[in-house]
């Protein structure tokens, strides 16, 4: 298949030749050690950020708000390169999604993450999971002994969802042994490790705050 056909079909197989791991050929990410504590802005707010060199970009929001990074990877790699760091995009792997969609969203999270690393961006892996059945693939491509990011938003009020989250967090700690966990949302007592806590959303525009003040 020609390069133009690959681009036209929209799966971005032309982005690079990456180290593939696991049964589903997931691009592997390199570990990163992010020592500095950043203010993390959701992608849809980053488009108006006058001080990108002071912030990180996170994708813990509805998928439709950041689909553009998948539709035009070179353009948004150049845009995101202005920021201190970026998380890999949190394409949803909901339990009621068909299995092929879950795998595809995990794969394209890594396809973009590996591409961004290739472009020189500081990329922090976003780790996601569901029940135990997802452990066979949801950690594929994630680096060991790295800074990682997780979010508990939307799972703490439901007893079953909370249980699944905590079990997956413990599995992540066992398998990846992260050096730091950038944690968005409420931190359950059962979640241990070198946790750097952040509010679920950092929205200076909605709060009427000045970037120059909030970034100090």
Order of alpha helices (4+ residues) and beta strands (2+ residues): alpha-beta-beta-beta-alpha-beta-alpha-alpha-beta-alpha-beta-beta-alpha-beta-beta-alpha-alpha
